[in-house]
């Protein structure tokens, strides 16, 4: 009796069927993810009581990806990575489910009427790189574990709110920060030395906070990439330190309306990238440095001090 051969067609047929089912499941999962993102956005809209500025947030018929066409949303591979709701007359608080947009990298909620304490719910946005909550109505102290924000966060703007208390030391653990803006709040502690640990920092705005009288921290010497230093009216005292000459990337420095004394360091005018220097309304004295290598200067304001001498003639170059 001859051996019966195993039929091959059903095997390949079943293999093909399994592959087809697998691919279909992937498409189905992706479709569900996209529908889920749209559902999260529509839930946000309802949570904030349907602001007029985003009344166009309605799903298109037979389209799971219509949210990617809304002007406030930017998608990559049909997944939301940017949420830009600046100046949309939004009030209330930031809900925890905002991070159900799992690929979210960019959140701009500036110039609204959001309130409450710092929204620690954004800690769950694990891919977040950019967070702007400026010009809102937030209150209270910043959390001691603010370093729990995403490791890759490079932009943080909390300016023009009602945050108060001390700057948390943990802010110096946000190692990837390029821009940190905490201006125009109610902070009343000292300038945190730990900011000097932010080796990638390029922009620092602490202006308009009634801080404790303190000198410019020596740790700032470590900010080798800092281009923009804005500390107008922050209760700075003492002399402008000589290490300012080591901050070679500086382009814009504003230490106005403080209690700075002594002379302007000679090294200040040796910073070759400087374009703007504002030191007005302090108690500086002595002669203005005459050796200048800052030939890209556009604006200087040394008014309302006790300085002598003249602006160096090389400024004309």
C-alpha positions in Angstrom: 0.0 0.0 0.0 1.5 3.4 -0.9 1.9 6.0 1.8 -0.7 8.8 1.6 1.0 12.2 1.1 0.0 15.1 3.3 -2.0 17.6 1.4 -0.1 20.9 1.1 -2.7 23.4 -0.1 -4.6 23.5 3.2 -1.4 24.2 5.1 -0.5 27.2 3.0 -4.0 28.3 3.0 -4.2 28.3 6.8 -0.8 30.0 7.0 -2.0 32.7 4.7 -5.2 33.1 6.7 -3.3 33.5 10.0 -1.1 36.1 8.4 -4.1 38.0 7.1 -5.8 37.9 10.5 -2.6 39.2 12.1 -2.3 42.1 9.7 -6.0 42.9 10.1 -5.6 43.0 13.9 -2.7 45.5 13.5 -4.8 47.7 11.3 -7.7 47.4 13.8 -5.5 48.3 16.7 -4.1 51.3 14.9 -7.7 52.3 14.0 -8.7 52.0 17.6 -5.7 54.1 18.7 -6.6 56.8 16.3 -10.2 56.8 17.4 -9.0 56.9 21.0 -6.9 60.0 20.3 -9.9 61.8 18.7 -12.0 60.7 21.6 -9.5 62.2 24.1 -9.5 65.5 22.2 -13.3 65.7 22.1 -13.3 64.9 25.8 -10.9 67.8 26.4 -13.2 70.1 24.5 -16.2 69.0 26.6 -14.2 69.2 29.9 -13.3 72.8 29.1 -17.0 73.5 28.4 -16.7 73.7 24.6 -14.7 76.9 24.1 -15.8 78.9 21.1 -12.3 79.0 19.7 -12.3 75.2 19.1 -15.9 74.7 18.1 -14.6 73.3 14.8 -13.4 70.2 16.7 -15.9 67.8 15.3 -15.1 64.5 13.6 -15.6 64.3 9.9 -17.9 61.6 8.6 -16.1 58.3 7.9 -12.7 59.7 9.0 -10.8 58.4 12.0 -8.0 61.0 11.3 -10.0 64.2 11.0 -8.5 65.5 14.3 -5.2 65.7 12.5 -6.7 68.4 10.2 -7.7 70.7 13.1 -5.3 73.7 13.1 -4.4 73.3 16.8 -3.3 69.7 16.3 -0.2 68.4 14.6 0.1 64.7 13.9 2.9 62.4 12.8 2.0 59.1 11.4 -1.7 59.9 12.2 -0.8 60.3 15.9 -1.0 63.6 17.9 2.4 65.0 18.8 1.5 68.7 19.2 -1.4 70.4 21.0 -1.3 74.2 20.5 -4.2 76.0 22.3 -2.6 79.3 22.9 -5.0 82.2 23.7 -8.2 80.2 23.2 -10.1 81.6 26.2 -9.9 78.3 28.0 -10.6 78.1 31.7 -10.7 75.4 34.3 -7.9 73.0 35.1 -5.7 70.6 33.1 -7.2 67.1 33.4 -5.2 64.0 34.0 -6.4 62.3 30.8 -4.5 64.8 28.6 -1.6 62.4 28.6 -3.8 59.7 27.1 -2.4 61.3 24.0 0.5 58.9 24.4 2.8 60.5 21.7 2.4 64.1 22.8 5.6 66.0 22.6 4.4 69.6 22.6 1.8 71.4 24.8 1.2 75.1 24.5 -1.7 76.3 26.8 -0.3 79.8 27.2 -2.5 83.0 27.5 -5.6 81.3 28.8 -7.4 81.3 32.2 -6.3 77.9 33.5 -6.1 77.7 37.3 -5.2 75.5 40.2 -1.8 74.3 41.3 0.9 73.1 38.9 -0.6 70.2 37.0 1.5 67.2 38.0 -0.7 65.1 35.7 1.6 66.1 32.8 4.3 63.9 34.4 2.5 61.1 32.6 3.3 62.6 29.2 6.4 60.5 28.8 7.5 62.0 25.5 7.0 65.7 26.4 9.7 68.1 25.1 7.9 71.5 25.2 5.5 72.8 27.9 4.2 76.4 27.9 1.7 77.3 30.7 2.5 81.0 30.8 0.0 83.8 31.2 -2.5 81.8 33.2 -3.9 81.8 36.8 -1.9 79.0 38.4 -1.2 79.3 42.1 0.8 77.7 44.8 4.3 76.3 45.1 6.0 74.4 42.4 6.2 70.7 43.4 9.4 69.4 44.9 9.4 66.5 42.4 9.2 68.8 39.4 12.1 66.8 37.9 9.5 64.1 37.3 8.6 65.9 34.1 9.8 64.0 31.0 13.6 63.5 30.9 13.8 65.0 27.4 11.9 68.3 28.3 13.8 71.1 26.7 11.4 74.0 27.0 9.5 75.1 30.2 7.6 78.4 30.5 5.6 79.0 33.7 5.9 82.8 33.5 3.2 85.3 34.4 1.2 83.2 36.8 0.8 83.3 40.6 3.2 80.6 41.6 4.8 81.3 45.0 7.3 80.1 47.5 10.7 78.8 46.8 12.1 77.6 43.5 12.4 73.8 44.0 16.0 72.6 43.9 14.9 69.7 41.8 14.5 72.1 38.8 18.2 71.6 38.4 17.7 68.0 37.5 15.9 68.7 34.3 19.1 68.2 32.5 17.9 68.7 28.9 16.3 72.1 29.5 17.3 74.7 26.9 14.8 77.4 28.0 13.5 78.0 31.5 11.1 80.9 32.1 9.7 81.6 35.6 9.3 85.3 35.3 6.5 87.5 36.8 5.3 85.2 39.6 5.2 85.5 43.4 8.4 83.5 44.1 10.0 84.8 47.3 13.0 82.5 48.0 16.5 82.7 46.7 17.8 82.1 43.2 18.4 78.4 43.2 22.1 77.4 42.9 21.0 74.2 41.2 20.1 76.1 38.0 23.9 76.0 37.4 23.5 72.3 36.8 21.5 72.9 33.6 24.5 72.6 31.3 22.3 72.8 28.1 20.5 76.0 29.2 20.4 78.8 26.6 17.6 81.0 27.9 16.8 81.9 31.5 14.0 84.3 32.6 13.5 84.9 36.3 12.5 88.6 36.0 9.9 90.3 38.2 10.0 88.1 41.3 10.4 89.6 44.7 13.2 87.2 45.8 15.3 87.4 48.9 18.3 89.7 48.5 21.1 87.6 46.9 24.1 87.8 44.6 24.2 86.3 41.2 25.0 82.7 42.0 28.5 81.5 41.4 27.0 78.3 39.9 25.9 80.4 36.9 29.5 80.3 35.8 28.8 76.7 34.6 26.1 77.9 32.1 28.5 77.9 29.2 25.7 77.8 26.6 23.5 80.6 28.1 22.6 83.2 25.6 19.7 85.1 27.3 19.8 86.1 31.0 16.7 88.1 32.1 16.7 89.0 35.8 15.2 92.5 36.0 13.8 93.3 39.4 14.9 90.1 41.2 16.5 91.8 44.3 20.1 91.1 43.2 22.7 92.7 45.4 26.5 93.0 45.5 28.8 93.5 42.5 28.4 92.0 39.1 30.8 89.0 39.4 33.9 88.8 37.3 32.9 85.3 36.2 30.4 87.0 33.8 33.3 87.1 31.4 33.4 83.3 31.4 29.8 83.1 30.1 31.0 83.5 26.5 27.8 82.6 24.8 25.8 85.5 26.3 24.0 87.7 23.8 21.4 89.4 25.9 21.8 90.3 29.6 19.3 92.3 31.7 20.0 92.9 35.4 18.2 96.2 35.6 16.1 97.5 38.6 18.2 95.7 41.2 20.5 96.8 44.0 23.8 96.0 42.2 26.8 98.0 43.4 30.5 98.5 42.5 31.9 98.8 39.0 31.0 97.2 35.7 33.4 94.3 35.2 36.0 94.9 32.5 35.3 91.5 31.1 31.7 92.3 30.3 32.6 94.2 27.1 34.9 91.3 26.1 32.0 89.0 25.4 32.0 88.9 21.6 28.4 87.7 21.1 26.7 90.4 23.2 24.0 92.3 21.4 22.0 93.8 24.4 23.2 95.0 27.8 20.6 96.5 30.3 21.9 97.5 33.7 19.8 100.6 34.3 18.4 101.6 37.7 21.0 100.0 40.0 23.7 101.5 42.2 26.7 100.9 40.0 29.6 103.3 40.3 33.1 103.8 38.9 34.2 104.2 35.3 32.7 102.5 32.3 35.1 99.9 30.9 36.9 101.3 27.8 38.2 98.1 26.1 35.5 96.6 24.0 35.3 93.5 21.9 31.5 93.3 21.9 31.2 94.7 18.4 27.8 93.2 17.7 26.1 95.4 20.3 22.7 96.9 19.4 21.5 98.4 22.6 23.1 99.5 25.9 21.3 101.1 28.9 23.4 102.1 31.9 21.1 104.9 33.0 20.1 105.7 36.6 23.4 104.6 38.1 26.4 106.5 39.5 28.8 105.7 36.7 31.5 108.1 35.5 33.4 108.3 32.2 32.1 107.9 28.7 30.8 105.1 26.5 33.9 103.6 24.8 34.6 105.1 21.4 35.0 101.6 19.8 31.2 101.3 20.2 31.0 103.2 16.9 32.6 100.3 15.2 
